[in-house]
Amino acid sequence: MATKNIYWHPKVLCSGWRVVSRARLLFALFGLLFFMNNMAGVVYAQMKVHVDHAQREQGQFFTVTVDGVPSEPTLNVMGRSLRMFRHSGSLWRAFVPVENTTPPGKYRLSFREGEEEQRFEVTVTPNNRPIQKIQLDSSKTGLHATEIEKSRVKRALHTETPEQLFQGVFRRPVSGRTCSLFGLQRSYNGGPVEGYHKGIDISASQGTPVRCTAHGKVVLTGAVENGFLVHGNTVIIDHGQGVVSVYLHLSAIAVHEGQSVEAGEILGNAGHTGISTAPHLHWGLYLYGTSVDPELFEGFEL
């Protein structure tokens, strides 16, 4: 069998019938080294994941962050995919709600970015809220939510603006005492339990100014005459990054949809509209459309 002669020439490297210039060979080698170096950076990149609590009650929430990744990580929890929002630089954050009816037990949080995945186990415990029996007068017992009321409220509660609009601490909208807790199971006029209380009720006399809990944008104003028969006169505020606040049973509304509002700005006045037994304010906080206890936010900076 004939052998191939391999030899160096001042300008070319030859092997049998193939001739490759030295400059082209060196260029290819540098390109390969560059590719391998970049691939190594991807392979060895590490997500830095932090979950603030290992255990939360029904109606509370977890704050989770992922650092060190350039693009939005995928977050899956309790069979649901949630968006993560850029907090700063390569730091991403999400407030993961625990729905009030979530069965107690252990659940998995899964984070993925590219080929890397990390999993964390968390525990949900019961909040043991009792049943609250409410007696409505004859003018309220026949009220039912209209389709326009249900659809508009649902759409507003699921607002997920990527930008963080809230700043500083969340404030109480009125200064009265809490007269009905979040998460109470509710029975009306001796009937069966119909869901749970998705906020807190704060004592307030008719006409008391109701102030915005944090900076945001008005995404809904709904009036009784426009079909808001159960919620009454309603204002819903988008605070950005899946955080939304609601203010129900108002006697008057002082803002309009699309308006930017500051923390402490007057949204309207406390009242007795919709399904209500006396003048008060219903105040609620929602994360990704899921209600959580608003008193967890009061006085705190997220």
C-alpha positions, 0 to 999 in steps of 0.5 A: 500500500502506498504511503502518504508523504507529510511534510512542512513547506514554508507557506503550506502544510500538505498531506496527500491531495489536501492542502490547507494554508497555515493561516486558515488552520490557525484561524480554525483552531482559535475559533474552536478554542473560542467556542469551547470557552463560551460553551464552558461558561454555559455549562458551568453557570449556576442559578442562585435560587432563594426561597424566603420560607420553608413553610407558609399558611394558606392565604400567605405567600413565598418570595422567591428570587433567582440570580445570575441568569440573563433571561427570565427563568421558568417557575413552576409551582403546584402545577402552575407556571408563574412569570418571574420579573426582573428585579435588578440586573440578573436578579429575578423575583416572584411572589408565589401565592398560596391559595386559601383552599390549597390542601395542607402538605408538601409542594415542589417549586421548580426553577429552570433556565436553559438546561439547568433546573433546581427544585425546592420543597415547601410546606403549606399549613392550615390557617384554621379559619372558622365559619362566619355567619352573616345575616343580610337584609331583604334588600341584599339577599337577592343580589347576584354578580352580573356577567360584566362584573365577573368578567371585568374583575377577573381580567383586572385581578390577573394584570401582570405588568412587568415593571415594578410600580409599587415603592416603599411600604404598603399602607392601610387604606383607612385607619379603622379596626379589622372587623372581618379577617381574610380567609373566613368561610362564609355562610349567608342567612343560615345557608351553606358555606359559599367560599371564603373572604378574599380580603379584610373588612375595615370599619369605616363610617360612611364617606371616610376617604379611602387611600391607595395602599401603594403607587400604581395604576387604576385598571378598573373602576366599576359602579353599581349602575354599571352592573357591579351589584355584589362588589358595589362601587369598586376600584382596582389598582395594578402595582406591577409584577403581578401585585393588585389591590382592590377596594370594594363597597365604596360610596363614591369613586374619585379616580378613573381608569388609566390614572397613575396614583400615589401611595396615600392618594384618595381613591374614593369613599367608604360606603355600603354598596353591593353585598354589605351589612354596614358601611366599611371598606373591603380591602384585598391583595392579589398575586397573579390573580390569587387572593392573599392576606392583605395584612401581610403587606401592611407596613412592609416593603417588598 
